Amino acid sequence: MAISPGKVTEKIQTYMQKNSLTNMAVPWSDFYDLAERGSIRDAFLNELSTAMKEKGLLVSYGKAVVSIGMDYAPPNIKHDFKKTS
């Protein structure tokens, strides 16, 4: 039986925390296994995006991978785009 978008979000968040990941790319074949689904419809992807946003995760659905990242700015990352070489 397919699991809910909320449960998929919990699995992703737990995996990322356990492995100290701030972002990851998941091939679609692995994402189907993660979501425990044989097929994935747009309605599920929209619900998953909402569930992940509520947990501070960003998701982007590409052609080859699903990209997932934490929505925060770590203190060790700073970009100065005003400087030019």
PDB file with one MODEL, atoms N, CA, C and O in Angstrom:
MODEL        1
ATOM      1  N   MET A   1       0.832  -1.185   0.000  1.00  0.00           N
ATOM      2  CA  MET A   1       0.000   0.000   0.000  1.00  0.00           C
ATOM      3  C   MET A   1       0.876   1.247   0.000  1.00  0.00           C
ATOM      4  O   MET A   1       1.877   1.307   0.713  1.00  0.00           O
ATOM      5  N   ALA A   2       0.508   2.218  -0.781  1.00  0.00           N
ATOM      6  CA  ALA A   2       1.277   3.464  -0.897  1.00  0.00           C
ATOM      7  C   ALA A   2       1.186   4.255   0.402  1.00  0.00           C
ATOM      8  O   ALA A   2       0.157   4.258   1.076  1.00  0.00           O
ATOM      9  N   ILE A   3       2.279   4.919   0.734  1.00  0.00           N
ATOM     10  CA  ILE A   3       2.285   5.734   1.954  1.00  0.00           C
ATOM     11  C   ILE A   3       1.970   7.186   1.605  1.00  0.00           C
ATOM     12  O   ILE A   3       2.120   7.610   0.459  1.00  0.00           O
ATOM     13  N   SER A   4       1.533   7.935   2.606  1.00  0.00           N
ATOM     14  CA  SER A   4       1.106   9.318   2.413  1.00  0.00           C
ATOM     15  C   SER A   4       2.302  10.240   2.167  1.00  0.00           C
ATOM     16  O   SER A   4       3.438   9.890   2.486  1.00  0.00           O
ATOM     17  N   PRO A   5       2.038  11.426   1.595  1.00  0.00           N
ATOM     18  CA  PRO A   5       3.115  12.404   1.413  1.00  0.00           C
ATOM     19  C   PRO A   5       3.788  12.781   2.747  1.00  0.00           C
ATOM     20  O   PRO A   5       4.994  13.024   2.790  1.00  0.00           O
ATOM     21  N   GLY A   6       3.014  12.826   3.808  1.00  0.00           N
ATOM     22  CA  GLY A   6       3.584  13.138   5.123  1.00  0.00           C
ATOM     23  C   GLY A   6       4.576  12.085   5.582  1.00  0.00           C
ATOM     24  O   GLY A   6       5.621  12.414   6.143  1.00  0.00           O
ATOM     25  N   LYS A   7       4.253  10.818   5.346  1.00  0.00           N
ATOM     26  CA  LYS A   7       5.161   9.721   5.724  1.00  0.00           C
ATOM     27  C   LYS A   7       6.414   9.721   4.851  1.00  0.00           C
ATOM     28  O   LYS A   7       7.507   9.438   5.340  1.00  0.00           O
ATOM     29  N   VAL A   8       6.265  10.032   3.580  1.00  0.00           N
ATOM     30  CA  VAL A   8       7.429  10.132   2.692  1.00  0.00           C
ATOM     31  C   VAL A   8       8.340  11.254   3.181  1.00  0.00           C
ATOM     32  O   VAL A   8       9.562  11.105   3.211  1.00  0.00           O
ATOM     33  N   THR A   9       7.739  12.372   3.562  1.00  0.00           N
ATOM     34  CA  THR A   9       8.503  13.503   4.086  1.00  0.00           C
ATOM     35  C   THR A   9       9.268  13.099   5.334  1.00  0.00           C
ATOM     36  O   THR A   9      10.441  13.443   5.477  1.00  0.00           O
ATOM     37  N   GLU A  10       8.619  12.373   6.244  1.00  0.00           N
ATOM     38  CA  GLU A  10       9.287  11.910   7.468  1.00  0.00           C
ATOM     39  C   GLU A  10      10.471  11.011   7.129  1.00  0.00           C
ATOM     40  O   GLU A  10      11.540  11.141   7.726  1.00  0.00           O
ATOM     41  N   LYS A  11      10.288  10.092   6.167  1.00  0.00           N
ATOM     42  CA  LYS A  11      11.379   9.206   5.770  1.00  0.00           C
ATOM     43  C   LYS A  11      12.558  10.007   5.223  1.00  0.00           C
ATOM     44  O   LYS A  11      13.710   9.731   5.558  1.00  0.00           O
ATOM     45  N   ILE A  12      12.269  10.991   4.388  1.00  0.00           N
ATOM     46  CA  ILE A  12      13.324  11.812   3.793  1.00  0.00           C
ATOM     47  C   ILE A  12      14.038  12.623   4.870  1.00  0.00           C
ATOM     48  O   ILE A  12      15.268  12.658   4.909  1.00  0.00           O
ATOM     49  N   GLN A  13      13.278  13.270   5.737  1.00  0.00           N
ATOM     50  CA  GLN A  13      13.867  14.098   6.783  1.00  0.00           C
ATOM     51  C   GLN A  13      14.734  13.254   7.722  1.00  0.00           C
ATOM     52  O   GLN A  13      15.832  13.671   8.089  1.00  0.00           O
ATOM     53  N   THR A  14      14.256  12.087   8.107  1.00  0.00           N
ATOM     54  CA  THR A  14      15.023  11.191   8.977  1.00  0.00           C
ATOM     55  C   THR A  14      16.314  10.749   8.293  1.00  0.00           C
ATOM     56  O   THR A  14      17.375  10.750   8.916  1.00  0.00           O
ATOM     57  N   TYR A  15      16.231  10.374   7.025  1.00  0.00           N
ATOM     58  CA  TYR A  15      17.416   9.949   6.287  1.00  0.00           C
ATOM     59  C   TYR A  15      18.444  11.075   6.205  1.00  0.00           C
ATOM     60  O   TYR A  15      19.636  10.857   6.423  1.00  0.00           O
ATOM     61  N   MET A  16      17.970  12.276   5.889  1.00  0.00           N
ATOM     62  CA  MET A  16      18.897  13.406   5.762  1.00  0.00           C
ATOM     63  C   MET A  16      19.552  13.739   7.096  1.00  0.00           C
ATOM     64  O   MET A  16      20.752  14.010   7.142  1.00  0.00           O
ATOM     65  N   GLN A  17      18.789  13.722   8.177  1.00  0.00           N
ATOM     66  CA  GLN A  17      19.349  14.015   9.501  1.00  0.00           C
ATOM     67  C   GLN A  17      20.336  12.940   9.922  1.00  0.00           C
ATOM     68  O   GLN A  17      21.411  13.248  10.436  1.00  0.00           O
ATOM     69  N   LYS A  18      19.979  11.683   9.709  1.00  0.00           N
ATOM     70  CA  LYS A  18      20.830  10.555  10.090  1.00  0.00           C
ATOM     71  C   LYS A  18      22.164  10.595   9.360  1.00  0.00           C
ATOM     72  O   LYS A  18      23.190  10.210   9.920  1.00  0.00           O
ATOM     73  N   ASN A  19      22.157  11.058   8.111  1.00  0.00           N
ATOM     74  CA  ASN A  19      23.367  11.090   7.291  1.00  0.00           C
ATOM     75  C   ASN A  19      23.986  12.480   7.179  1.00  0.00           C
ATOM     76  O   ASN A  19      24.884  12.693   6.364  1.00  0.00           O
ATOM     77  N   SER A  20      23.515  13.425   7.990  1.00  0.00           N
ATOM     78  CA  SER A  20      24.035  14.797   8.026  1.00  0.00           C
ATOM     79  C   SER A  20      24.056  15.438   6.642  1.00  0.00           C
ATOM     80  O   SER A  20      25.054  16.042   6.248  1.00  0.00           O
ATOM     81  N   LEU A  21      22.957  15.307   5.910  1.00  0.00           N
ATOM     82  CA  LEU A  21      22.853  15.875   4.570  1.00  0.00           C
ATOM     83  C   LEU A  21      22.047  17.157   4.594  1.00  0.00           C
ATOM     84  O   LEU A  21      21.030  17.243   5.283  1.00  0.00           O
ATOM     85  N   THR A  22      22.491  18.149   3.850  1.00  0.00           N
ATOM     86  CA  THR A  22      21.705  19.365   3.680  1.00  0.00           C
ATOM     87  C   THR A  22      20.958  19.346   2.356  1.00  0.00           C
ATOM     88  O   THR A  22      19.989  20.081   2.171  1.00  0.00           O
ATOM     89  N   ASN A  23      21.414  18.499   1.435  1.00  0.00           N
ATOM     90  CA  ASN A  23      20.717  18.333   0.155  1.00  0.00           C
ATOM     91  C   ASN A  23      21.085  16.986  -0.450  1.00  0.00           C
ATOM     92  O   ASN A  23      22.100  16.383  -0.102  1.00  0.00           O
ATOM     93  N   MET A  24      20.241  16.535  -1.359  1.00  0.00           N
ATOM     94  CA  MET A  24      20.520  15.272  -2.033  1.00  0.00           C
ATOM     95  C   MET A  24      19.723  15.198  -3.331  1.00  0.00           C
ATOM     96  O   MET A  24      18.689  15.848  -3.483  1.00  0.00           O
ATOM     97  N   ALA A  25      20.219  14.406  -4.247  1.00  0.00           N
ATOM     98  CA  ALA A  25      19.538  14.133  -5.508  1.00  0.00           C
ATOM     99  C   ALA A  25      19.200  12.652  -5.521  1.00  0.00           C
ATOM    100  O   ALA A  25      20.069  11.807  -5.308  1.00  0.00           O
ATOM    101  N   VAL A  26      17.934  12.343  -5.773  1.00  0.00           N
ATOM    102  CA  VAL A  26      17.466  10.961  -5.751  1.00  0.00           C
ATOM    103  C   VAL A  26      16.993  10.593  -7.161  1.00  0.00           C
ATOM    104  O   VAL A  26      16.070  11.223  -7.679  1.00  0.00           O
ATOM    105  N   PRO A  27      17.609   9.584  -7.793  1.00  0.00           N
ATOM    106  CA  PRO A  27      17.122   9.155  -9.096  1.00  0.00           C
ATOM    107  C   PRO A  27      15.655   8.723  -8.985  1.00  0.00           C
ATOM    108  O   PRO A  27      15.232   8.192  -7.958  1.00  0.00           O
ATOM    109  N   TRP A  28      14.892   8.956 -10.046  1.00  0.00           N
ATOM    110  CA  TRP A  28      13.472   8.635 -10.013  1.00  0.00           C
ATOM    111  C   TRP A  28      13.215   7.187  -9.623  1.00  0.00           C
ATOM    112  O   TRP A  28      12.277   6.917  -8.873  1.00  0.00           O
ATOM    113  N   SER A  29      14.019   6.251 -10.107  1.00  0.00           N
ATOM    114  CA  SER A  29      13.792   4.839  -9.767  1.00  0.00           C
ATOM    115  C   SER A  29      13.894   4.617  -8.261  1.00  0.00           C
ATOM    116  O   SER A  29      13.115   3.849  -7.697  1.00  0.00           O
ATOM    117  N   ASP A  30      14.841   5.277  -7.609  1.00  0.00           N
ATOM    118  CA  ASP A  30      14.989   5.173  -6.160  1.00  0.00           C
ATOM    119  C   ASP A  30      13.865   5.927  -5.448  1.00  0.00           C
ATOM    120  O   ASP A  30      13.425   5.522  -4.372  1.00  0.00           O
ATOM    121  N   PHE A  31      13.405   7.016  -6.049  1.00  0.00           N
ATOM    122  CA  PHE A  31      12.330   7.799  -5.436  1.00  0.00           C
ATOM    123  C   PHE A  31      11.030   6.998  -5.394  1.00  0.00           C
ATOM    124  O   PHE A  31      10.281   7.080  -4.421  1.00  0.00           O
ATOM    125  N   TYR A  32      10.762   6.228  -6.445  1.00  0.00           N
ATOM    126  CA  TYR A  32       9.577   5.356  -6.450  1.00  0.00           C
ATOM    127  C   TYR A  32       9.654   4.362  -5.298  1.00  0.00           C
ATOM    128  O   TYR A  32       8.651   4.110  -4.629  1.00  0.00           O
ATOM    129  N   ASP A  33      10.842   3.791  -5.058  1.00  0.00           N
ATOM    130  CA  ASP A  33      11.022   2.870  -3.933  1.00  0.00           C
ATOM    131  C   ASP A  33      10.827   3.593  -2.608  1.00  0.00           C
ATOM    132  O   ASP A  33      10.164   3.075  -1.710  1.00  0.00           O
ATOM    133  N   LEU A  34      11.396   4.777  -2.481  1.00  0.00           N
ATOM    134  CA  LEU A  34      11.267   5.574  -1.268  1.00  0.00           C
ATOM    135  C   LEU A  34       9.808   5.873  -0.955  1.00  0.00           C
ATOM    136  O   LEU A  34       9.376   5.767   0.193  1.00  0.00           O
ATOM    137  N   ALA A  35       9.054   6.245  -1.979  1.00  0.00           N
ATOM    138  CA  ALA A  35       7.640   6.597  -1.810  1.00  0.00           C
ATOM    139  C   ALA A  35       6.746   5.357  -1.757  1.00  0.00           C
ATOM    140  O   ALA A  35       5.540   5.458  -1.530  1.00  0.00           O
ATOM    141  N   GLU A  36       7.354   4.187  -1.968  1.00  0.00           N
ATOM    142  CA  GLU A  36       6.617   2.920  -1.948  1.00  0.00           C
ATOM    143  C   GLU A  36       5.435   2.959  -2.913  1.00  0.00           C
ATOM    144  O   GLU A  36       4.310   2.608  -2.561  1.00  0.00           O
ATOM    145  N   ARG A  37       5.727   3.404  -4.158  1.00  0.00           N
ATOM    146  CA  ARG A  37       4.683   3.531  -5.180  1.00  0.00           C
ATOM    147  C   ARG A  37       5.156   2.941  -6.496  1.00  0.00           C
ATOM    148  O   ARG A  37       6.335   3.006  -6.844  1.00  0.00           O
ATOM    149  N   GLY A  38       4.210   2.366  -7.215  1.00  0.00           N
ATOM    150  CA  GLY A  38       4.483   1.864  -8.552  1.00  0.00           C
ATOM    151  C   GLY A  38       4.296   2.944  -9.598  1.00  0.00           C
ATOM    152  O   GLY A  38       4.884   2.887 -10.678  1.00  0.00           O
ATOM    153  N   SER A  39       3.468   3.934  -9.271  1.00  0.00           N
ATOM    154  CA  SER A  39       3.266   5.090 -10.146  1.00  0.00           C
ATOM    155  C   SER A  39       3.069   6.317  -9.267  1.00  0.00           C
ATOM    156  O   SER A  39       2.607   6.219  -8.130  1.00  0.00           O
ATOM    157  N   ILE A  40       3.424   7.457  -9.806  1.00  0.00           N
ATOM    158  CA  ILE A  40       3.310   8.711  -9.057  1.00  0.00           C
ATOM    159  C   ILE A  40       2.593   9.723  -9.927  1.00  0.00           C
ATOM    160  O   ILE A  40       3.011  10.000 -11.051  1.00  0.00           O
ATOM    161  N   ARG A  41       1.522  10.265  -9.405  1.00  0.00           N
ATOM    162  CA  ARG A  41       0.728  11.250 -10.135  1.00  0.00           C
ATOM    163  C   ARG A  41       1.087  12.663  -9.673  1.00  0.00           C
ATOM    164  O   ARG A  41       1.661  12.850  -8.600  1.00  0.00           O
ATOM    165  N   ASP A  42       0.745  13.638 -10.486  1.00  0.00           N
ATOM    166  CA  ASP A  42       1.023  15.040 -10.159  1.00  0.00           C
ATOM    167  C   ASP A  42       0.397  15.458  -8.836  1.00  0.00           C
ATOM    168  O   ASP A  42       0.994  16.232  -8.089  1.00  0.00           O
ATOM    169  N   ALA A  43      -0.798  14.956  -8.537  1.00  0.00           N
ATOM    170  CA  ALA A  43      -1.468  15.312  -7.284  1.00  0.00           C
ATOM    171  C   ALA A  43      -0.616  14.903  -6.086  1.00  0.00           C
ATOM    172  O   ALA A  43      -0.515  15.652  -5.114  1.00  0.00           O
ATOM    173  N   PHE A  44       0.000  13.718  -6.145  1.00  0.00           N
ATOM    174  CA  PHE A  44       0.874  13.272  -5.062  1.00  0.00           C
ATOM    175  C   PHE A  44       2.092  14.179  -4.945  1.00  0.00           C
ATOM    176  O   PHE A  44       2.480  14.558  -3.840  1.00  0.00           O
ATOM    177  N   LEU A  45       2.697  14.529  -6.077  1.00  0.00           N
ATOM    178  CA  LEU A  45       3.881  15.394  -6.056  1.00  0.00           C
ATOM    179  C   LEU A  45       3.554  16.762  -5.467  1.00  0.00           C
ATOM    180  O   LEU A  45       4.360  17.325  -4.726  1.00  0.00           O
ATOM    181  N   ASN A  46       2.385  17.299  -5.790  1.00  0.00           N
ATOM    182  CA  ASN A  46       1.970  18.586  -5.224  1.00  0.00           C
ATOM    183  C   ASN A  46       1.768  18.482  -3.721  1.00  0.00           C
ATOM    184  O   ASN A  46       2.192  19.365  -2.976  1.00  0.00           O
ATOM    185  N   GLU A  47       1.121  17.407  -3.266  1.00  0.00           N
ATOM    186  CA  GLU A  47       0.916  17.210  -1.830  1.00  0.00           C
ATOM    187  C   GLU A  47       2.245  17.001  -1.117  1.00  0.00           C
ATOM    188  O   GLU A  47       2.433  17.481   0.000  1.00  0.00           O
ATOM    189  N   LEU A  48       3.161  16.292  -1.753  1.00  0.00           N
ATOM    190  CA  LEU A  48       4.482  16.066  -1.166  1.00  0.00           C
ATOM    191  C   LEU A  48       5.242  17.385  -1.051  1.00  0.00           C
ATOM    192  O   LEU A  48       5.885  17.635  -0.031  1.00  0.00           O
ATOM    193  N   SER A  49       5.180  18.223  -2.069  1.00  0.00           N
ATOM    194  CA  SER A  49       5.848  19.533  -2.010  1.00  0.00           C
ATOM    195  C   SER A  49       5.337  20.341  -0.830  1.00  0.00           C
ATOM    196  O   SER A  49       6.124  20.973  -0.125  1.00  0.00           O
ATOM    197  N   THR A  50       4.030  20.329  -0.605  1.00  0.00           N
ATOM    198  CA  THR A  50       3.429  21.062   0.512  1.00  0.00           C
ATOM    199  C   THR A  50       3.886  20.483   1.842  1.00  0.00           C
ATOM    200  O   THR A  50       4.260  21.231   2.746  1.00  0.00           O
ATOM    201  N   ALA A  51       3.863  19.159   1.974  1.00  0.00           N
ATOM    202  CA  ALA A  51       4.285  18.514   3.215  1.00  0.00           C
ATOM    203  C   ALA A  51       5.754  18.797   3.511  1.00  0.00           C
ATOM    204  O   ALA A  51       6.128  19.030   4.660  1.00  0.00           O
ATOM    205  N   MET A  52       6.579  18.775   2.477  1.00  0.00           N
ATOM    206  CA  MET A  52       8.004  19.024   2.681  1.00  0.00           C
ATOM    207  C   MET A  52       8.258  20.477   3.050  1.00  0.00           C
ATOM    208  O   MET A  52       9.105  20.763   3.896  1.00  0.00           O
ATOM    209  N   LYS A  53       7.535  21.392   2.426  1.00  0.00           N
ATOM    210  CA  LYS A  53       7.696  22.813   2.743  1.00  0.00           C
ATOM    211  C   LYS A  53       7.378  23.072   4.204  1.00  0.00           C
ATOM    212  O   LYS A  53       8.049  23.874   4.853  1.00  0.00           O
ATOM    213  N   GLU A  54       6.357  22.401   4.728  1.00  0.00           N
ATOM    214  CA  GLU A  54       5.981  22.554   6.134  1.00  0.00           C
ATOM    215  C   GLU A  54       7.095  22.097   7.071  1.00  0.00           C
ATOM    216  O   GLU A  54       7.181  22.569   8.205  1.00  0.00           O
ATOM    217  N   LYS A  55       7.946  21.188   6.613  1.00  0.00           N
ATOM    218  CA  LYS A  55       9.064  20.679   7.412  1.00  0.00           C
ATOM    219  C   LYS A  55      10.386  21.375   7.082  1.00  0.00           C
ATOM    220  O   LYS A  55      11.440  20.953   7.559  1.00  0.00           O
ATOM    221  N   GLY A  56      10.342  22.430   6.277  1.00  0.00           N
ATOM    222  CA  GLY A  56      11.561  23.172   5.950  1.00  0.00           C
ATOM    223  C   GLY A  56      12.419  22.504   4.895  1.00  0.00           C
ATOM    224  O   GLY A  56      13.639  22.671   4.880  1.00  0.00           O
ATOM    225  N   LEU A  57      11.788  21.749   4.015  1.00  0.00           N
ATOM    226  CA  LEU A  57      12.512  21.094   2.931  1.00  0.00           C
ATOM    227  C   LEU A  57      12.014  21.619   1.590  1.00  0.00           C
ATOM    228  O   LEU A  57      10.823  21.872   1.411  1.00  0.00           O
ATOM    229  N   LEU A  58      12.935  21.777   0.662  1.00  0.00           N
ATOM    230  CA  LEU A  58      12.598  22.204  -0.691  1.00  0.00           C
ATOM    231  C   LEU A  58      12.750  21.008  -1.614  1.00  0.00           C
ATOM    232  O   LEU A  58      13.667  20.204  -1.450  1.00  0.00           O
ATOM    233  N   VAL A  59      11.851  20.889  -2.588  1.00  0.00           N
ATOM    234  CA  VAL A  59      11.920  19.775  -3.522  1.00  0.00           C
ATOM    235  C   VAL A  59      11.746  20.296  -4.937  1.00  0.00           C
ATOM    236  O   VAL A  59      10.955  21.204  -5.193  1.00  0.00           O
ATOM    237  N   SER A  60      12.494  19.707  -5.841  1.00  0.00           N
ATOM    238  CA  SER A  60      12.395  20.052  -7.257  1.00  0.00           C
ATOM    239  C   SER A  60      12.392  18.746  -8.038  1.00  0.00           C
ATOM    240  O   SER A  60      13.232  17.872  -7.825  1.00  0.00           O
ATOM    241  N   TYR A  61      11.425  18.634  -8.951  1.00  0.00           N
ATOM    242  CA  TYR A  61      11.279  17.413  -9.733  1.00  0.00           C
ATOM    243  C   TYR A  61      11.892  17.610 -11.115  1.00  0.00           C
ATOM    244  O   TYR A  61      11.359  18.343 -11.948  1.00  0.00           O
ATOM    245  N   GLY A  62      13.010  16.951 -11.342  1.00  0.00           N
ATOM    246  CA  GLY A  62      13.663  17.027 -12.641  1.00  0.00           C
ATOM    247  C   GLY A  62      13.276  15.852 -13.521  1.00  0.00           C
ATOM    248  O   GLY A  62      12.400  15.062 -13.169  1.00  0.00           O
ATOM    249  N   LYS A  63      13.934  15.743 -14.666  1.00  0.00           N
ATOM    250  CA  LYS A  63      13.657  14.619 -15.568  1.00  0.00           C
ATOM    251  C   LYS A  63      14.354  13.350 -15.103  1.00  0.00           C
ATOM    252  O   LYS A  63      13.812  12.256 -15.267  1.00  0.00           O
ATOM    253  N   ALA A  64      15.542  13.474 -14.526  1.00  0.00           N
ATOM    254  CA  ALA A  64      16.309  12.308 -14.101  1.00  0.00           C
ATOM    255  C   ALA A  64      16.323  12.107 -12.591  1.00  0.00           C
ATOM    256  O   ALA A  64      16.436  10.978 -12.114  1.00  0.00           O
ATOM    257  N   VAL A  65      16.208  13.206 -11.834  1.00  0.00           N
ATOM    258  CA  VAL A  65      16.311  13.115 -10.373  1.00  0.00           C
ATOM    259  C   VAL A  65      15.268  13.989  -9.689  1.00  0.00           C
ATOM    260  O   VAL A  65      14.682  14.895 -10.282  1.00  0.00           O
ATOM    261  N   VAL A  66      15.067  13.674  -8.418  1.00  0.00           N
ATOM    262  CA  VAL A  66      14.301  14.533  -7.516  1.00  0.00           C
ATOM    263  C   VAL A  66      15.340  15.168  -6.605  1.00  0.00           C
ATOM    264  O   VAL A  66      16.081  14.465  -5.918  1.00  0.00           O
ATOM    265  N   SER A  67      15.398  16.482  -6.597  1.00  0.00           N
ATOM    266  CA  SER A  67      16.371  17.210  -5.802  1.00  0.00           C
ATOM    267  C   SER A  67      15.700  17.711  -4.525  1.00  0.00           C
ATOM    268  O   SER A  67      14.641  18.337  -4.575  1.00  0.00           O
ATOM    269  N   ILE A  68      16.323  17.431  -3.388  1.00  0.00           N
ATOM    270  CA  ILE A  68      15.762  17.794  -2.096  1.00  0.00           C
ATOM    271  C   ILE A  68      16.829  18.531  -1.291  1.00  0.00           C
ATOM    272  O   ILE A  68      17.980  18.099  -1.238  1.00  0.00           O
ATOM    273  N   GLY A  69      16.450  19.631  -0.671  1.00  0.00           N
ATOM    274  CA  GLY A  69      17.381  20.394   0.145  1.00  0.00           C
ATOM    275  C   GLY A  69      16.693  21.013   1.336  1.00  0.00           C
ATOM    276  O   GLY A  69      15.488  21.264   1.316  1.00  0.00           O
ATOM    277  N   MET A  70      17.473  21.258   2.378  1.00  0.00           N
ATOM    278  CA  MET A  70      16.951  21.943   3.554  1.00  0.00           C
ATOM    279  C   MET A  70      16.855  23.429   3.254  1.00  0.00           C
ATOM    280  O   MET A  70      17.737  23.997   2.610  1.00  0.00           O
ATOM    281  N   ASP A  71      15.805  24.045   3.713  1.00  0.00           N
ATOM    282  CA  ASP A  71      15.568  25.466   3.479  1.00  0.00           C
ATOM    283  C   ASP A  71      16.120  26.270   4.650  1.00  0.00           C
ATOM    284  O   ASP A  71      15.374  26.706   5.526  1.00  0.00           O
ATOM    285  N   TYR A  72      17.435  26.458   4.653  1.00  0.00           N
ATOM    286  CA  TYR A  72      18.082  27.280   5.677  1.00  0.00           C
ATOM    287  C   TYR A  72      19.421  27.760   5.139  1.00  0.00           C
ATOM    288  O   TYR A  72      19.965  27.202   4.186  1.00  0.00           O
ATOM    289  N   ALA A  73      19.927  28.786   5.759  1.00  0.00           N
ATOM    290  CA  ALA A  73      21.222  29.337   5.358  1.00  0.00           C
ATOM    291  C   ALA A  73      22.241  29.056   6.462  1.00  0.00           C
ATOM    292  O   ALA A  73      22.261  29.757   7.474  1.00  0.00           O
ATOM    293  N   PRO A  74      23.080  28.048   6.281  1.00  0.00           N
ATOM    294  CA  PRO A  74      24.083  27.751   7.294  1.00  0.00           C
ATOM    295  C   PRO A  74      25.076  28.906   7.424  1.00  0.00           C
ATOM    296  O   PRO A  74      25.373  29.586   6.442  1.00  0.00           O
ATOM    297  N   PRO A  75      25.584  29.124   8.627  1.00  0.00           N
ATOM    298  CA  PRO A  75      26.473  30.274   8.857  1.00  0.00           C
ATOM    299  C   PRO A  75      27.797  30.204   8.105  1.00  0.00           C
ATOM    300  O   PRO A  75      28.439  31.235   7.911  1.00  0.00           O
ATOM    301  N   ASN A  76      28.221  29.018   7.676  1.00  0.00           N
ATOM    302  CA  ASN A  76      29.509  28.894   6.981  1.00  0.00           C
ATOM    303  C   ASN A  76      29.399  29.118   5.480  1.00  0.00           C
ATOM    304  O   ASN A  76      30.391  28.999   4.762  1.00  0.00           O
ATOM    305  N   ILE A  77      28.213  29.440   5.003  1.00  0.00           N
ATOM    306  CA  ILE A  77      28.036  29.693   3.575  1.00  0.00           C
ATOM    307  C   ILE A  77      27.650  31.150   3.367  1.00  0.00           C
ATOM    308  O   ILE A  77      26.602  31.602   3.830  1.00  0.00           O
ATOM    309  N   LYS A  78      28.502  31.868   2.673  1.00  0.00           N
ATOM    310  CA  LYS A  78      28.224  33.255   2.359  1.00  0.00           C
ATOM    311  C   LYS A  78      28.796  33.543   0.989  1.00  0.00           C
ATOM    312  O   LYS A  78      29.933  33.185   0.684  1.00  0.00           O
ATOM    313  N   HIS A  79      28.004  34.183   0.180  1.00  0.00           N
ATOM    314  CA  HIS A  79      28.447  34.530  -1.164  1.00  0.00           C
ATOM    315  C   HIS A  79      28.449  36.048  -1.293  1.00  0.00           C
ATOM    316  O   HIS A  79      27.510  36.723  -0.874  1.00  0.00           O
ATOM    317  N   ASP A  80      29.502  36.562  -1.870  1.00  0.00           N
ATOM    318  CA  ASP A  80      29.582  37.995  -2.120  1.00  0.00           C
ATOM    319  C   ASP A  80      29.566  38.191  -3.631  1.00  0.00           C
ATOM    320  O   ASP A  80      30.598  38.108  -4.298  1.00  0.00           O
ATOM    321  N   PHE A  81      28.389  38.449  -4.147  1.00  0.00           N
ATOM    322  CA  PHE A  81      28.227  38.606  -5.587  1.00  0.00           C
ATOM    323  C   PHE A  81      28.574  40.019  -6.057  1.00  0.00           C
ATOM    324  O   PHE A  81      28.539  40.296  -7.256  1.00  0.00           O
ATOM    325  N   LYS A  82      28.904  40.906  -5.135  1.00  0.00           N
ATOM    326  CA  LYS A  82      29.256  42.283  -5.500  1.00  0.00           C
ATOM    327  C   LYS A  82      30.690  42.351  -6.027  1.00  0.00           C
ATOM    328  O   LYS A  82      31.019  43.217  -6.837  1.00  0.00           O
ATOM    329  N   LYS A  83      31.535  41.437  -5.563  1.00  0.00           N
ATOM    330  CA  LYS A  83      32.926  41.424  -5.988  1.00  0.00           C
ATOM    331  C   LYS A  83      33.032  40.833  -7.390  1.00  0.00           C
ATOM    332  O   LYS A  83      32.339  39.872  -7.724  1.00  0.00           O
ATOM    333  N   THR A  84      33.880  41.398  -8.179  1.00  0.00           N
ATOM    334  CA  THR A  84      34.166  40.830  -9.496  1.00  0.00           C
ATOM    335  C   THR A  84      35.658  40.634  -9.631  1.00  0.00           C
ATOM    336  O   THR A  84      36.441  41.344  -9.001  1.00  0.00           O
ATOM    337  N   SER A  85      36.050  39.690 -10.438  1.00  0.00           N
ATOM    338  CA  SER A  85      37.481  39.399 -10.602  1.00  0.00           C
ATOM    339  C   SER A  85      38.107  40.308 -11.599  1.00  0.00           C
ATOM    340  O   SER A  85      39.306  40.204 -11.862  1.00  0.00           O
TER     341      SER A  85
ENDMDL
END
